[in-house]
Amino acid sequence: MRRVVFNQKGGVGKTTIVCNLAAIAASRGLRTLVIDLDTQGNSTQYLLGPLAAQADRSIADFFESTLSFSIQSPPFMTYATNSPYENLDVVAASPKLDDLQVKLEAKQKVQKLNQALDKLKGYDAVFIDTPPALNFYSRSALIAADRVLIPFDCDEFSRQALYTLIDNIHELRADHNEDLTIEGIIVNQFQSRAKMPQRVVAELKAEGQPLLDASLSSSVRVKESHELHRPMIYLDPTHRVTQEYIALFDSLGH
């Protein structure tokens, strides 16, 4: 199963969701791969920590290889780096992605990630982190994925952006990936005692939007997990937010 976590709005928790769901999958014995397509490299840093500097190859190296013709391209798994966690590998991000984007768009390489993942063997689950924009890399991810998860903050600005986002996904699905499914909207940073988030969630459900029942609340412990480069399942398995992530993971199809 190949999942992409995407929202055109920044700061909605894409990286935290990707890394924690991937870590839970790995802890369940699933051979799991995280692909970091965001030039900021937050997923890379979160999961690899100091090992990120030792990554021999990155996702930029993969895309760069598609710009020149080769009869025998290296298998995609050769771009992966082992994380400190069993069953969990990372295809690291790179600042070079910014410079490559114009060349990749000019040569229409948006299907290359999908083609490479179609040949990928040895992984049970793939999670793709994306930049906060509908650019070449996020389109590549959406074309390569089976399912998309949409993180959502409960405010009116995010709500209006959500409608545009869903329209964009439907358009891309119609043009490039008919098998892509919106698996659900993840309500993130949910404040159960505040009236506005409850109202927004209720209204979106009434509209028939695919909100997942499992929501995620905020916690300083999550920020600590970023700093320590340890996803919540490894840092604090019994913590409330860890249990929320487990409930979210269990609600997804596998």
Backbone bond lengths (Angstrom), bond angles and torsions (degrees), N, CA, C in turn:
res aa  C-N    CA-C-N  psi(-1)  N-CA   C-N-CA  omega(-1)  CA-C   N-CA-C  phi
1 M - - - 1.462 - - 1.530 109.20 -
2 R 1.331 115.38 131.37 1.462 120.93 179.85 1.524 108.98 -114.72
3 R 1.334 114.30 118.38 1.465 119.81 -178.11 1.518 110.11 -117.75
4 V 1.326 115.32 139.91 1.454 121.20 171.78 1.524 107.64 -116.08
5 V 1.328 115.73 138.00 1.465 121.38 173.88 1.521 106.25 -105.99
6 F 1.333 116.14 119.53 1.463 119.02 -170.52 1.516 112.02 -143.80
7 N 1.315 114.40 138.49 1.460 123.04 166.15 1.518 106.28 -155.72
8 Q 1.321 116.73 137.18 1.461 120.54 179.70 1.524 111.82 -70.36
9 K 1.321 116.38 -16.01 1.462 121.65 179.25 1.527 109.07 -88.24
10 G 1.320 116.99 134.36 1.450 120.79 178.83 1.520 111.84 -81.24
11 G 1.326 115.81 162.92 1.458 121.03 174.48 1.508 115.72 72.11
12 V 1.339 117.36 24.42 1.464 120.05 -178.33 1.525 112.47 -104.47
13 G 1.334 117.34 4.21 1.459 119.93 173.67 1.509 116.28 95.08
14 K 1.338 117.71 21.60 1.470 119.93 -178.58 1.523 111.81 -56.59
15 T 1.328 115.01 -51.37 1.464 119.71 -175.74 1.521 111.60 -62.48
16 T 1.318 116.86 -45.05 1.464 120.47 -179.00 1.524 110.66 -61.66
17 I 1.316 117.01 -39.52 1.458 120.93 179.48 1.525 111.14 -68.53
18 V 1.330 117.10 -46.65 1.467 120.82 178.48 1.521 110.48 -55.46
19 C 1.323 115.94 -52.25 1.465 120.27 -172.14 1.523 112.23 -68.91
20 N 1.310 117.30 -38.48 1.463 119.08 -178.25 1.526 112.29 -75.16
21 L 1.333 117.81 -36.91 1.466 119.36 174.60 1.524 110.70 -66.55
22 A 1.326 116.44 -40.84 1.463 120.22 178.89 1.525 110.70 -64.06
23 A 1.316 116.67 -40.41 1.463 120.31 179.78 1.527 111.20 -64.75
24 I 1.319 116.97 -39.18 1.466 119.91 177.24 1.520 110.15 -65.41
25 A 1.334 116.82 -43.24 1.471 119.98 177.24 1.527 110.40 -57.46
26 A 1.336 116.57 -45.60 1.465 120.73 -179.98 1.520 111.31 -63.89
27 S 1.335 116.37 -39.33 1.469 120.18 -179.43 1.526 111.72 -67.76
28 R 1.330 116.18 -21.12 1.465 120.85 177.49 1.529 111.87 -87.25
29 G 1.320 116.45 3.19 1.457 120.19 177.90 1.510 114.80 93.67
30 L 1.346 117.86 6.38 1.457 121.15 177.62 1.526 109.38 -85.04
31 R 1.313 116.70 130.11 1.469 120.13 175.59 1.527 106.89 -71.23
32 T 1.321 115.91 116.71 1.468 121.41 -165.92 1.524 111.32 -123.52
33 L 1.342 115.31 139.14 1.456 122.49 178.46 1.519 109.80 -123.40
34 V 1.323 116.41 131.51 1.467 122.27 172.36 1.520 108.02 -108.65
35 I 1.332 116.77 128.98 1.463 122.67 176.77 1.526 107.80 -111.03
36 D 1.317 116.24 120.43 1.463 121.81 -176.45 1.525 109.66 -101.29
37 L 1.321 116.11 106.83 1.461 121.83 -178.32 1.529 113.20 -100.31
38 D 1.318 117.51 4.62 1.458 121.78 -179.17 1.525 109.72 -95.12
39 T 1.319 117.21 125.34 1.467 120.38 -177.72 1.526 112.43 -59.07
40 Q 1.329 118.31 -23.18 1.467 120.29 177.59 1.530 111.52 -66.94
41 G 1.331 116.69 -24.66 1.456 120.83 174.39 1.516 115.16 67.56
42 N 1.322 117.91 30.26 1.465 119.38 -176.60 1.524 112.92 -67.87
43 S 1.325 117.72 -39.06 1.467 119.49 176.65 1.527 110.72 -63.68
44 T 1.317 115.64 -40.34 1.466 120.89 178.21 1.528 110.49 -58.54
45 Q 1.334 116.12 -47.79 1.459 120.48 -179.44 1.530 111.60 -67.92
46 Y 1.319 116.95 -40.88 1.466 121.85 -177.59 1.533 110.30 -60.50
47 L 1.316 117.32 -44.95 1.459 120.79 -173.28 1.528 113.70 -91.33
48 L 1.312 117.80 -30.64 1.464 120.15 -176.74 1.519 113.18 -99.36
49 G 1.324 117.98 -27.07 1.453 120.21 -178.27 1.524 110.74 56.93
50 P 1.331 117.79 -132.27 1.473 120.60 -179.20 1.530 113.45 -61.31
51 L 1.336 116.72 -22.27 1.465 120.04 179.71 1.525 112.09 -67.77
52 A 1.349 117.19 -18.04 1.470 120.43 -178.13 1.528 111.25 -58.74
53 A 1.331 116.54 -35.84 1.460 120.28 -179.25 1.524 111.85 -69.91
54 Q 1.336 116.65 -17.18 1.460 120.75 -177.69 1.530 112.83 -98.00
55 A 1.345 116.53 -0.07 1.467 119.61 -179.46 1.532 109.86 -62.29
56 D 1.321 116.38 120.56 1.467 120.72 -176.94 1.524 112.35 -70.51
57 R 1.331 115.74 -35.97 1.463 120.27 -175.93 1.525 109.24 -135.75
58 S 1.312 115.55 157.00 1.459 120.83 -176.43 1.517 109.97 -134.59
59 I 1.327 115.27 175.98 1.466 120.07 177.40 1.535 110.06 -64.91
60 A 1.331 116.68 -28.09 1.475 119.58 176.50 1.524 110.77 -64.36
61 D 1.324 117.25 -37.66 1.466 120.65 177.49 1.526 110.80 -63.02
62 F 1.346 115.17 -38.61 1.469 118.08 177.15 1.523 110.19 -62.33
63 F 1.332 117.68 -51.55 1.464 120.02 -177.12 1.529 111.30 -64.23
64 E 1.324 116.46 -36.21 1.467 119.38 178.43 1.528 110.36 -62.99
65 S 1.327 116.11 -36.21 1.467 119.49 -179.76 1.523 112.01 -66.24
66 T 1.338 117.59 -24.22 1.463 120.24 -179.59 1.529 112.30 -76.67
67 L 1.328 116.60 -12.74 1.465 119.97 -178.02 1.523 112.86 -80.15
68 S 1.323 116.37 -15.47 1.460 119.61 177.54 1.520 109.23 -120.75
69 F 1.298 116.88 140.37 1.461 121.34 -177.19 1.521 111.12 -68.42
70 S 1.324 114.51 134.10 1.463 120.14 176.78 1.523 108.47 -145.44
71 I 1.322 115.89 129.64 1.473 119.64 179.12 1.517 110.20 -66.00
72 Q 1.328 116.66 -40.14 1.458 121.03 -177.63 1.527 109.48 -121.30
73 S 1.352 117.19 97.05 1.457 120.82 178.78 1.526 109.76 -81.30
74 P 1.335 118.03 148.34 1.463 120.16 177.57 1.529 110.43 -62.56
75 P 1.323 118.83 143.97 1.469 120.52 175.84 1.523 110.40 -57.84
76 F 1.329 116.26 146.13 1.467 119.89 -175.56 1.528 111.48 -60.48
77 M 1.320 116.79 -32.88 1.466 119.63 -177.02 1.529 112.12 -63.76
78 T 1.324 118.06 -17.10 1.469 119.35 178.87 1.529 111.94 -71.27
79 Y 1.331 117.10 -12.53 1.464 120.64 178.15 1.528 111.70 -90.06
80 A 1.337 117.21 -2.86 1.461 121.25 -176.49 1.525 111.78 -87.34
81 T 1.326 114.83 148.92 1.463 123.31 175.60 1.523 108.76 -116.61
82 N 1.319 116.97 135.03 1.464 120.56 176.92 1.525 110.01 -68.06
83 S 1.325 116.32 132.93 1.464 120.45 174.45 1.534 108.90 -87.02
84 P 1.324 117.49 172.80 1.474 119.11 176.60 1.531 112.75 -70.22
85 Y 1.330 117.31 -4.68 1.458 121.05 -173.54 1.528 110.17 -107.68
86 E 1.306 115.97 135.52 1.460 121.22 -177.78 1.524 110.71 -59.83
87 N 1.325 115.97 137.78 1.474 123.96 177.29 1.526 113.84 73.19
88 L 1.331 119.03 8.42 1.463 120.66 -174.39 1.529 110.83 -125.07
89 D 1.337 116.10 115.24 1.463 123.08 178.11 1.525 110.05 -116.93
90 V 1.336 115.54 159.43 1.463 121.31 -176.87 1.528 109.82 -133.55
91 V 1.332 116.66 131.41 1.463 120.78 165.52 1.527 105.51 -93.50
92 A 1.321 114.97 107.21 1.461 121.71 -168.62 1.523 112.53 -70.15
93 A 1.331 114.90 150.75 1.465 121.48 172.74 1.525 109.49 -77.45
94 S 1.323 115.38 172.96 1.467 120.83 178.92 1.524 109.20 -155.90
95 P 1.342 117.42 143.50 1.469 120.16 174.76 1.528 112.53 -60.53
96 K 1.331 116.97 -20.27 1.468 120.54 -179.24 1.527 112.13 -65.20
97 L 1.330 117.55 -16.58 1.467 120.16 -179.57 1.528 111.71 -57.37
98 D 1.317 117.08 -36.97 1.472 120.47 -178.99 1.525 111.30 -60.31
99 D 1.337 116.74 -47.46 1.466 120.55 -178.08 1.527 112.09 -69.18
100 L 1.333 117.10 -29.34 1.460 120.74 -177.04 1.522 113.14 -77.07
101 Q 1.318 117.02 -24.26 1.458 120.63 -168.30 1.536 113.09 -57.58
102 V 1.306 117.75 -45.32 1.469 121.00 -178.02 1.528 110.58 -62.81
103 K 1.335 116.77 -42.13 1.467 120.75 179.79 1.527 110.93 -65.68
104 L 1.326 116.48 -40.42 1.472 120.67 -179.04 1.523 111.17 -67.01
105 E 1.325 115.71 -39.96 1.474 119.19 177.82 1.522 110.62 -66.74
106 A 1.331 116.79 -41.34 1.465 120.77 -178.49 1.524 111.27 -62.54
107 K 1.329 116.69 -34.87 1.465 120.98 -178.90 1.531 112.74 -96.33
108 Q 1.355 115.61 7.64 1.469 121.45 173.28 1.536 111.67 54.62
109 K 1.320 114.99 57.07 1.466 121.50 -177.11 1.534 112.31 -98.86
110 V 1.328 117.68 21.92 1.455 120.62 -171.72 1.528 113.24 -70.08
111 Q 1.321 118.31 -15.55 1.465 121.70 178.16 1.535 112.83 -91.77
112 K 1.316 118.40 -6.46 1.464 120.95 -170.70 1.528 113.14 -65.43
113 L 1.323 117.66 -38.52 1.466 119.39 178.46 1.527 110.43 -64.89
114 N 1.308 116.32 -43.72 1.469 120.89 178.00 1.524 110.94 -59.12
115 Q 1.314 117.04 -45.90 1.464 121.05 -179.89 1.528 111.31 -63.05
116 A 1.328 116.87 -39.49 1.460 120.35 179.38 1.527 111.26 -67.42
117 L 1.337 116.92 -41.19 1.466 119.77 -179.17 1.522 111.98 -71.73
118 D 1.330 116.99 -27.07 1.469 119.83 175.04 1.532 111.20 -61.43
119 K 1.318 116.31 -29.01 1.475 121.18 -179.25 1.527 112.35 -93.64
120 L 1.320 116.97 -6.68 1.460 121.07 -174.62 1.521 111.10 -70.30
121 K 1.302 116.42 131.17 1.461 121.56 178.01 1.528 108.83 -124.64
122 G 1.316 115.52 156.55 1.454 120.44 173.99 1.510 115.43 97.43
123 Y 1.345 117.71 -2.35 1.464 120.48 178.83 1.522 110.32 -120.29
124 D 1.334 114.62 139.03 1.464 121.03 178.22 1.523 111.92 -91.14
125 A 1.330 116.77 -27.25 1.465 121.24 -176.19 1.523 109.38 -144.21
126 V 1.335 115.41 136.86 1.462 121.90 176.53 1.526 108.16 -125.85
127 F 1.334 116.36 128.87 1.461 122.32 176.87 1.529 107.94 -119.42
128 I 1.339 116.25 131.97 1.464 121.04 -176.40 1.525 109.99 -117.22
129 D 1.331 115.53 122.43 1.464 121.45 174.90 1.528 108.11 -92.93
130 T 1.319 116.35 142.27 1.459 121.49 -170.92 1.528 111.80 -126.70
131 P 1.323 117.19 157.55 1.462 120.05 172.75 1.529 110.22 -71.97
132 P 1.339 117.37 158.26 1.470 120.35 -179.45 1.529 111.93 -82.28
133 A 1.312 115.64 58.72 1.470 121.52 178.99 1.522 107.85 -164.43
134 L 1.320 116.35 150.73 1.466 119.76 175.41 1.525 107.17 -87.35
135 N 1.345 115.52 77.52 1.454 121.37 -178.33 1.525 110.47 -112.95
136 F 1.307 117.81 -167.91 1.460 121.76 -177.41 1.521 111.39 -56.09
137 Y 1.326 117.18 -42.61 1.467 120.60 -173.80 1.530 111.91 -73.42
138 S 1.312 117.72 -41.29 1.465 118.48 177.84 1.526 110.97 -69.65
139 R 1.331 117.63 -34.89 1.469 119.38 175.08 1.525 110.34 -65.36
140 S 1.325 117.30 -41.41 1.469 120.86 176.79 1.525 110.31 -57.65
141 A 1.332 116.15 -42.60 1.463 120.79 -179.36 1.528 111.60 -65.64
142 L 1.322 116.38 -43.97 1.469 120.51 -179.32 1.524 111.37 -66.34
143 I 1.311 116.86 -34.20 1.464 120.84 177.26 1.529 110.65 -70.83
144 A 1.330 116.65 -31.83 1.462 120.93 -176.60 1.523 113.58 -86.37
145 A 1.327 117.84 -13.33 1.463 121.45 -171.50 1.526 112.47 -92.29
146 D 1.327 114.22 157.01 1.462 121.12 170.45 1.526 110.67 -88.75
147 R 1.338 114.68 -36.57 1.464 119.90 -174.76 1.520 109.87 -139.23
148 V 1.337 115.07 150.87 1.454 120.59 177.85 1.528 108.64 -124.23
149 L 1.327 114.96 133.71 1.463 122.85 173.39 1.518 107.99 -107.90
150 I 1.340 116.19 135.61 1.461 121.29 -176.04 1.526 109.58 -115.86
151 P 1.329 117.92 109.61 1.467 119.71 174.33 1.529 109.93 -71.33
152 F 1.340 115.36 143.90 1.467 119.20 -174.88 1.519 110.02 -142.67
153 D 1.336 116.15 126.78 1.468 121.98 171.43 1.517 108.84 -92.28
154 C 1.303 115.80 140.07 1.470 120.01 -173.06 1.527 112.10 -83.19
155 D 1.320 117.17 76.51 1.458 121.08 170.86 1.525 108.76 -144.31
156 E 1.309 116.30 167.29 1.457 120.42 -172.55 1.519 112.36 -68.35
157 F 1.341 118.13 -36.86 1.468 120.33 178.09 1.527 110.07 -62.39
158 S 1.333 116.24 -43.57 1.465 120.06 179.04 1.523 110.97 -65.09
159 R 1.301 115.85 -35.01 1.467 119.80 -179.52 1.523 111.21 -64.60
160 Q 1.324 117.52 -45.21 1.459 120.00 179.47 1.525 110.77 -65.34
161 A 1.334 116.14 -39.10 1.466 119.78 177.69 1.522 111.33 -65.62
162 L 1.336 116.52 -30.39 1.461 121.15 -179.12 1.528 111.27 -62.58
163 Y 1.329 117.07 -41.92 1.470 120.12 -179.52 1.536 110.69 -62.24
164 T 1.332 116.33 -43.38 1.467 120.23 178.13 1.516 110.71 -63.25
165 L 1.324 115.97 -42.27 1.464 121.24 179.96 1.520 111.45 -59.95
166 I 1.323 116.48 -47.01 1.470 120.48 -179.00 1.529 110.20 -63.06
167 D 1.327 117.21 -40.80 1.468 120.50 176.68 1.532 110.80 -60.46
168 N 1.342 116.23 -42.30 1.467 119.99 179.76 1.524 111.93 -64.29
169 I 1.319 116.34 -39.09 1.467 120.19 178.57 1.524 110.59 -66.38
170 H 1.312 116.66 -42.28 1.472 120.06 178.46 1.531 110.93 -61.86
171 E 1.329 116.54 -40.19 1.466 120.18 179.56 1.522 110.77 -65.85
172 L 1.336 116.62 -44.58 1.455 119.95 179.06 1.528 110.89 -64.57
173 R 1.309 115.96 -38.72 1.468 119.43 178.20 1.528 110.70 -61.80
174 A 1.301 116.63 -43.80 1.463 120.42 -179.73 1.526 111.72 -64.51
175 D 1.321 116.84 -34.81 1.468 120.26 -175.45 1.529 113.75 -87.83
176 H 1.341 117.05 -31.29 1.470 118.74 -168.01 1.528 116.19 -131.98
177 N 1.328 118.65 -25.74 1.466 119.29 -171.52 1.521 110.33 -150.80
178 E 1.313 115.62 82.83 1.462 120.36 -176.85 1.526 112.82 -65.06
179 D 1.342 117.11 -18.19 1.459 120.67 -178.81 1.529 113.10 -86.33
180 L 1.325 117.47 -6.14 1.462 120.38 -178.30 1.530 110.40 -69.91
181 T 1.332 115.59 129.90 1.459 122.01 -179.84 1.521 109.64 -119.54
182 I 1.328 116.48 134.59 1.463 119.49 169.76 1.520 106.36 -76.63
183 E 1.331 115.41 103.64 1.470 119.74 -175.72 1.522 111.40 -71.44
184 G 1.314 115.72 -29.32 1.448 117.63 177.08 1.517 112.90 162.92
185 I 1.327 114.00 163.27 1.461 122.84 174.95 1.519 107.67 -99.96
186 I 1.328 115.99 125.96 1.462 121.31 -178.80 1.522 108.78 -97.78
187 V 1.316 116.81 115.57 1.457 120.38 176.62 1.523 107.70 -76.80
188 N 1.334 115.63 113.59 1.460 121.73 -175.09 1.526 109.95 -109.13
189 Q 1.330 116.03 156.04 1.467 121.82 -178.39 1.533 110.93 54.36
190 F 1.327 115.79 38.70 1.468 120.23 -174.41 1.528 111.09 -74.98
191 Q 1.323 115.50 131.59 1.468 121.82 176.75 1.524 107.69 -110.02
192 S 1.315 115.47 101.06 1.463 120.46 -171.50 1.529 113.39 -67.36
193 R 1.328 117.32 -21.33 1.466 119.85 -177.42 1.529 112.63 -93.99
194 A 1.316 116.82 -9.44 1.463 120.19 -179.64 1.536 109.67 -87.49
195 K 1.311 116.35 141.17 1.464 120.70 -174.21 1.531 112.54 -72.79
196 M 1.339 117.07 -41.64 1.464 118.96 -174.84 1.532 112.68 -61.81
197 P 1.336 119.77 -48.08 1.461 118.26 177.63 1.527 113.13 -58.87
198 Q 1.319 116.59 -39.34 1.465 119.81 178.41 1.526 110.90 -62.75
199 R 1.341 115.69 -41.27 1.465 119.66 -179.96 1.525 111.51 -66.26
200 V 1.337 116.33 -45.86 1.470 120.37 -178.97 1.520 110.48 -61.31
201 V 1.324 117.26 -44.95 1.468 121.34 179.40 1.525 110.46 -61.65
202 A 1.319 116.91 -44.83 1.465 120.64 -179.49 1.529 111.14 -62.25
203 E 1.334 116.91 -41.29 1.464 120.66 -179.10 1.529 111.33 -68.03
204 L 1.325 117.06 -40.15 1.469 119.80 178.72 1.531 110.62 -65.62
205 K 1.320 116.84 -38.90 1.470 119.92 176.78 1.529 110.78 -64.60
206 A 1.321 115.85 -39.30 1.469 120.26 179.22 1.526 111.06 -65.37
207 E 1.317 116.90 -29.48 1.465 121.01 177.19 1.531 112.29 -76.67
208 G 1.325 115.76 -9.65 1.465 119.48 -178.68 1.516 114.18 87.64
209 Q 1.346 117.27 14.42 1.460 120.04 177.26 1.533 109.62 -68.98
210 P 1.326 117.93 145.61 1.470 120.96 -172.72 1.529 113.36 -80.75
211 L 1.325 117.65 63.50 1.456 120.58 177.98 1.524 110.03 -74.96
212 L 1.322 115.28 134.44 1.457 120.03 175.73 1.525 109.37 -79.65
213 D 1.326 116.04 145.44 1.464 119.77 -178.71 1.520 111.87 -67.82
214 A 1.327 116.71 -33.19 1.470 120.77 -178.93 1.526 109.27 -78.88
215 S 1.338 116.58 116.27 1.461 121.13 178.60 1.525 109.31 -109.68
216 L 1.331 115.41 167.04 1.460 121.45 -177.74 1.521 109.84 -120.26
217 S 1.312 116.39 131.42 1.458 120.15 177.93 1.525 109.77 -99.58
218 S 1.313 116.90 171.71 1.466 120.74 -178.50 1.525 109.63 -93.59
219 S 1.334 115.25 154.07 1.454 120.45 178.60 1.520 109.28 -162.73
220 V 1.318 116.27 141.82 1.463 121.36 174.58 1.528 109.98 -61.70
221 R 1.328 116.46 -28.57 1.463 120.51 -178.88 1.524 111.29 -60.37
222 V 1.320 117.70 -32.39 1.465 121.06 178.00 1.533 109.88 -66.26
223 K 1.323 117.13 -42.13 1.467 120.38 177.44 1.525 110.52 -63.34
224 E 1.325 116.36 -36.12 1.463 119.83 176.27 1.533 110.55 -64.70
225 S 1.319 116.26 -37.23 1.469 119.74 179.31 1.523 110.90 -65.08
226 H 1.341 117.32 -34.30 1.473 121.09 174.84 1.530 109.63 -62.61
227 E 1.322 115.11 -47.99 1.467 120.30 -175.63 1.527 111.65 -64.24
228 L 1.326 115.52 -35.85 1.465 120.61 -177.16 1.528 112.97 -89.53
229 H 1.354 116.81 -4.06 1.463 122.40 -178.62 1.535 111.02 58.77
230 R 1.333 115.14 40.71 1.470 120.37 179.59 1.522 109.12 -132.37
231 P 1.330 118.08 109.58 1.466 119.99 174.48 1.529 111.04 -54.61
232 M 1.311 115.73 155.83 1.461 121.39 -170.18 1.532 113.46 -58.58
233 I 1.322 118.20 -34.88 1.465 120.90 -177.87 1.524 110.77 -63.78
234 Y 1.336 116.97 -26.85 1.460 121.52 178.42 1.522 112.05 -94.68
235 L 1.334 116.97 -29.31 1.459 120.74 -177.58 1.521 112.12 -80.76
236 D 1.323 116.36 -46.33 1.474 120.19 -173.39 1.531 108.93 -152.69
237 P 1.336 117.38 79.80 1.470 121.01 -171.82 1.525 114.65 -60.62
238 T 1.329 117.90 -26.03 1.471 119.84 -176.22 1.525 112.79 -96.03
239 H 1.321 117.94 -1.27 1.463 120.88 -177.92 1.530 110.81 -63.49
240 R 1.310 115.95 150.82 1.467 121.75 -179.22 1.524 111.76 -55.25
241 V 1.335 118.18 -45.73 1.458 120.44 -178.00 1.532 110.78 -68.22
242 T 1.331 116.99 -35.89 1.466 119.61 175.58 1.520 110.21 -59.68
243 Q 1.314 116.08 -43.14 1.466 120.21 179.52 1.530 111.33 -65.58
244 E 1.337 116.54 -33.14 1.466 120.23 175.28 1.524 110.67 -65.21
245 Y 1.337 116.40 -41.39 1.467 119.72 177.73 1.528 111.26 -65.52
246 I 1.315 116.75 -38.84 1.464 120.11 177.83 1.534 110.10 -63.56
247 A 1.335 116.54 -42.34 1.472 120.31 177.82 1.514 110.63 -63.38
248 L 1.326 117.14 -39.46 1.466 121.44 177.13 1.521 110.17 -63.25
249 F 1.324 116.74 -48.24 1.470 120.75 -179.47 1.528 110.06 -59.41
250 D 1.320 116.79 -44.41 1.469 120.74 -177.18 1.528 112.54 -68.30
251 S 1.360 115.99 -22.04 1.473 118.99 179.77 1.529 112.37 -79.96
252 L 1.331 116.58 -12.87 1.457 120.57 -177.75 1.525 109.99 -86.67
253 G 1.315 116.21 153.70 1.458 120.48 174.94 1.520 110.23 -75.16
254 H 1.328 116.76 143.18 1.469 119.47 -177.68 1.523 110.55 -131.51
